[in-house]
Amino acid sequence: MEKKIPYKIYLDEQEMPRQWYNVRADMKKKPQPLLNPGTLQPVTLEELSGIFCEELAKQELDDTTPYFDIPDEIRNFYKMYRPSPLVRAYCLEEKLQTPAHIYYKFEGNNTSGSHKLNSAIAQAYYAKKQGLKGVTTETGAGQWGTALSMACSYLDLDCQVYMVKCSYEQKPFRREVMRTYGAQVTSSPSMNTEVGRRINAEFPGTTGSLGCAISEAVEAATTQQGYRYVLGSVLAQVLLHQSVIGLEAKAALDKYGVKADMIIGCAGGGSNLGGLISPFAGQMLRGEADYEIIAVEPASCPSLTRGTYAYDFCDTGKVCPLAKMYTLGSGFIPSANHAGGLRYHGMSSTVSELYDQGLVKARSVEQTEVFKAAQYFACVEGILPAPESSHAIKVAIDEAEKCKETGAAKNIVFGLTGTGYFDMVAYQRYNDGEMSDYIPTDEELAASFAQLPKVE
């Protein structure tokens, strides 16, 4: 007899993962290595440790160890808000009149309001353990900067955040949360760094991008003694920490004998998506199960659906290592009209390789349709979703509608990465009819691709 699925499936503390899962270990064809931008040779641990904490650099370069123990200090911090619930969206199913069963993994139940805290506390912990004074970072929509400032405050570390200019101006309350936790927040590109001054000179009046902010944060870290740079997405180490999302989601489904048919996540740099899908993708790689995995990205920054798979700089200032990824070019700056944080020019090397191998599919969606889905979800399920999460909501609803047409009772799982209560300027623009859809032209992308570094 099938178990009655509750509205919210909770794991207890003992069921929370004790290890992070490294999906690269199960990939026969691994993601290509990071390259030193000067020599174009694979970066060494010594080189990477000049930018990142040494333990994080080791995690970044390790593509053979399947599991990493979660330190007790991090796991105890996780217990403040984890395990997070897997919610059966009964109200949404009823409203849509779909035979599909819809589940979402809700990561917004913490002060930072998103999944970003899972990696923020890990990276801050390793910085503290190494004896550093503080860390520098970038943030787009602000969730990562908020999470890192919270983690650093908890561990008494200095935190310096370079926030993409358009978000800095549009989201003053998100900025103030960071400052409340003691972080120093700077609008990027700024005039405080050499690379910031160069970008401002080359792109007068620019509204910034994650690539710009990364360049400034790296420069700030490497020019201050006792500091290291930390990143909220894209890197393999971040996907490793975020695997707690997918591990918990799978454990919750297994608890009630449910097998997902479809797993959907929003995709910017790849941290939430990679974390959600990792254990499921691992099963696919090992030949144990099959799933349809869909990455959903904004049409205004479509790295998977319209990008090219090539080595590219991870930042606009071209000071970071080169990564083999689906990219729009490190000089690509998305439209300031885009209201979400999925503004990065490239995609995680791990997610890119899974996509290239056909294990992950990708779709791009326009932001007016995304906000329409967000508003619908808020009215039906009672949670105001982050714009980023709403990309996944849009496609989950689309797939549930298809099930209504075909009569297929699929189990659809999507990641609800966080809440949207600091995104009210974007919701206001949508409600006032002032939001529009910007899609880069083929000519714009071609010009950006022409600037890609030449790597044999």
Phi, psi and omega in degrees: 000132182291134178291142174291122181279121178289166177300317180236124178263114179252137167268152174272175185301325182290338180271353177294140183306141175259353180221149169274151181252131181256098185297337180299332182296332181264001179271118178294317174261110186279159169299148180291150184289156170295146181245143172294125184294341180273317184259343185061026174255155178307135181294146179264166177300320180297316180295316183290330180289347174283344180252311183256164171301148186299317181295323178291323176297321177296317178297322181298322186270352184270107178247021180237337180277117185286328184227140176240129178297137174275118180306145182304323181297321179288317181297322178294323175295317178307325186297344176296329185219001178239157357294144178274153186284147166259118189256130172275118186276065182301319182295320178294318178301316182294317182296321180280344185054048182251146174282351180293149172257121186250129178234145172226140177269112188266116183252014185265006187271053174208168187299328179288341176079012181203179179289347189300335182296334181302320179267331181300314181292326179294313182291322177294322179299314182291329175294316179296317181298328180280352178085024181282159177281322184187184182225158174239154180199175172246164170211144180266272179288341175115348182297316181294315179299321177296314181297316182292320179297323177295315181295318180293322177299318180298325184256009178058048175247147173287142182227121179244121187243127172259112187256129180309130191308314184296325177286322178304321182277325184275339186233065182296329182287324175297318178300319183288331174297316178301315181294327177298326177277004174096006181281150171266119186248126182237134176291133183239137006283141182252181173256013183274341183237158178298315182291326177296317178296322180294317180294319178297325179289322182282327181234075183303133178076011183300147177269001174086173177202168176298323179300321177295313184295324177299314180303316181293319181294322179295316178300317180297322181290319186278353179251006177237127180290136178085015179238152171224161180268141174231149186234141186268355182204188170071308187290154179298323180298324180289317177299324177301308181296323183284354179297345176301331180297305182292322180297317177292318180300315180294319179297321179293319177295316180298327181301330181246015176066032181257131174252125178292141172264326186221134179235125188235133177217149174288152186225117173242280172262340174114002186291308179295311181301310181299319179293320180294317189269345189309306182294330178287317177297324177300318176298319179296318180295327180273357179077022184267337183198170178227138179221157169260114182251127184237122173266129182246122182235161179286143178295340181277346180215066192268070186295321180283312188283337181228000180279180177240147182270104186202164172288135179210160175291145179280352184218158182292326181282354176060043177248347181270166175301158176272142179236142173278114186202166169285124188219155173259001183102135185295341178273357181288125178242114183297161177301138177294344180288342180292126191265358181252179182267005183275063191246011183281144186284343183230178181236144176322135179301324179293310178297320179300317181290321176297321178293317180296329179278354177089007179280340179236136173259166181220145174223149174246145182226150182273148192289333177295323176290326177297314181288331174298316178294322179298315180296318179298314181297317180300319181290327186268317186258351172081014176236128175278110187276153173296149177304323180299309180302327186292341173296319178291322178300316180304312182286327176298318177295317178303315182291325177293325177294322177297321179297326178295324179288323185263343182081009182279127180267067182284151172266110183255125179241130175226160180267119172262092193290339181175181182263163185247025186287346174259012183247028188289337175297319178293317178296323178298316180297322178294312182296329180275359180073021182262357182274137178230170182253123176249129178234123181298145180279163176299325181294318178298316181291320179299319179296323179289318179298328182295342181265003181296144178296148180271107180237123181285000000 
